[in-house]
Amino acid sequence: MARVKATFYLPIADNDGRDLEPGHEVVRQGVFAMCDGWTYPGDVNGAFRMADGSPSFDRSAEYIVVLDESQVGELVELLRAFKSFTLQEAIDLGIQRGVEFLFV
C-alpha cells in the first residue's frame, strides 16, 4: 500500500464572514475515520485569486494527514462536501507522493 501525505487548508470564515469552524469538526471526524488521525500545525494566512480576478484573503486551519493513496478520492469528496456549504471557490489540497512515512 502506497501512502501519501495530504495537506489541506480549511478557511475559518467564509467570504461573507460566516464562521466555518463548526464544519471543521465534520471534516476532522471524516478524516479520522478514513486514516486514524490528523495533525493540526495551526492557523495560516493566505490569498487566493477569485474567478473575477479580485484577491480574497483568508485565515485557514492547516491539516496534515497520512493515508493510503487509494483513499485520496475519498478525501477529495470530503473536502468537496465541506466546500459545498461555503462561498469558497476552492479548497487547497496538496498531495505528496513518494515519501516514506514512519509512525514511531
WOZI-V574796 format. One record per pair of residues at least 6 apart in sequence whose C-alpha atoms are under 8 Angstrom apart, sorted by sequence separation. I is the first residue (numbers start at 0). J is the second residue. D is the distance in Angstrom with one decimal. If there is no record, write none. Layout:
# WOZI-V574796
i->I j->J d->D
i->I j->J d->D
This chain:
# WOZI-V574796
i->12 j->18 d->4.6
i->13 j->19 d->6.3
i->30 j->36 d->6.8
i->31 j->37 d->6.7
i->48 j->54 d->4.7
i->49 j->55 d->6.6
i->82 j->88 d->7.9
i->11 j->18 d->6.3
i->12 j->19 d->5.1
i->30 j->37 d->7.0
i->47 j->54 d->5.7
i->48 j->55 d->6.2
i->82 j->89 d->7.2
i->11 j->19 d->5.2
i->12 j->20 d->7.4
i->46 j->54 d->6.5
i->47 j->55 d->5.2
i->82 j->90 d->6.8
i->10 j->19 d->6.8
i->11 j->20 d->5.5
i->46 j->55 d->5.5
i->47 j->56 d->6.5
i->10 j->20 d->7.9
i->27 j->37 d->7.3
i->46 j->56 d->4.4
i->47 j->57 d->8.0
i->45 j->56 d->5.8
i->46 j->57 d->6.1
i->79 j->90 d->7.8
i->44 j->56 d->7.4
i->45 j->57 d->5.4
i->78 j->90 d->7.1
i->44 j->57 d->5.8
i->45 j->58 d->6.5
i->9 j->23 d->7.1
i->44 j->58 d->4.5
i->45 j->59 d->7.6
i->43 j->58 d->5.6
i->44 j->59 d->6.3
i->42 j->58 d->6.6
i->43 j->59 d->5.4
i->42 j->59 d->5.5
i->43 j->60 d->6.3
i->42 j->60 d->4.4
i->43 j->61 d->6.8
i->41 j->60 d->5.9
i->42 j->61 d->5.9
i->41 j->61 d->5.8
i->39 j->60 d->7.4
i->40 j->61 d->6.2
i->41 j->62 d->7.9
i->39 j->61 d->5.9
i->40 j->62 d->6.7
i->39 j->62 d->4.8
i->40 j->63 d->7.8
i->38 j->62 d->5.6
i->39 j->63 d->6.5
i->37 j->62 d->6.6
i->38 j->63 d->5.0
i->37 j->63 d->5.8
i->38 j->64 d->6.4
i->37 j->64 d->4.8
i->36 j->64 d->6.8
i->37 j->65 d->7.7
i->34 j->64 d->7.5
i->34 j->65 d->6.9
i->34 j->66 d->5.4
i->33 j->66 d->7.7
i->34 j->67 d->7.8
i->30 j->64 d->7.8
i->65 j->100 d->8.0
i->33 j->70 d->7.6
i->50 j->88 d->7.9
i->49 j->88 d->7.1
i->14 j->55 d->7.8
i->30 j->74 d->7.3
i->12 j->57 d->7.5
i->11 j->57 d->7.6
i->12 j->58 d->7.4
i->10 j->57 d->6.3
i->11 j->58 d->5.9
i->12 j->59 d->8.0
i->10 j->58 d->5.9
i->11 j->59 d->5.2
i->29 j->77 d->7.1
i->10 j->59 d->4.0
i->11 j->60 d->6.6
i->9 j->59 d->5.1
i->10 j->60 d->6.3
i->8 j->59 d->5.6
i->9 j->60 d->5.2
i->26 j->77 d->6.7
i->8 j->60 d->5.5
i->9 j->61 d->6.7
i->26 j->78 d->7.3
i->8 j->61 d->4.6
i->9 j->62 d->8.0
i->7 j->61 d->5.9
i->8 j->62 d->6.3
i->6 j->61 d->7.0
i->7 j->62 d->5.4
i->26 j->81 d->7.2
i->6 j->62 d->5.7
i->7 j->63 d->6.6
i->6 j->63 d->4.5
i->5 j->63 d->5.7
i->6 j->64 d->6.6
i->4 j->63 d->7.0
i->5 j->64 d->5.3
i->22 j->81 d->6.7
i->4 j->64 d->5.8
i->5 j->65 d->6.2
i->4 j->65 d->4.6
i->5 j->66 d->7.6
i->3 j->65 d->5.7
i->4 j->66 d->6.7
i->2 j->65 d->6.6
i->3 j->66 d->5.6
i->2 j->66 d->5.4
i->3 j->67 d->6.2
i->2 j->67 d->4.3
i->3 j->68 d->5.7
i->1 j->67 d->5.8
i->2 j->68 d->5.3
i->19 j->85 d->7.9
i->0 j->67 d->6.4
i->1 j->68 d->5.7
i->0 j->68 d->7.5
i->15 j->86 d->7.6
i->13 j->85 d->6.3
i->14 j->86 d->6.0
i->13 j->86 d->6.2
i->14 j->87 d->6.6
i->13 j->87 d->6.7
i->9 j->90 d->6.8
i->8 j->90 d->6.6
i->9 j->91 d->7.8
i->7 j->90 d->7.4
i->8 j->91 d->5.6
i->7 j->91 d->5.5
i->8 j->92 d->6.9
i->7 j->92 d->4.3
i->6 j->92 d->5.7
i->7 j->93 d->6.3
i->5 j->92 d->6.9
i->6 j->93 d->5.1
i->5 j->93 d->5.6
i->6 j->94 d->6.6
i->5 j->94 d->4.6
i->4 j->94 d->5.8
i->5 j->95 d->6.3
i->3 j->94 d->6.6
i->4 j->95 d->5.0
i->3 j->95 d->5.7
i->4 j->96 d->6.8
i->3 j->96 d->5.1
i->2 j->96 d->7.4
i->3 j->97 d->7.3
i->4 j->98 d->7.8
i->3 j->98 d->7.1
i->2 j->98 d->7.9
i->2 j->99 d->7.9
i->2 j->100 d->7.6
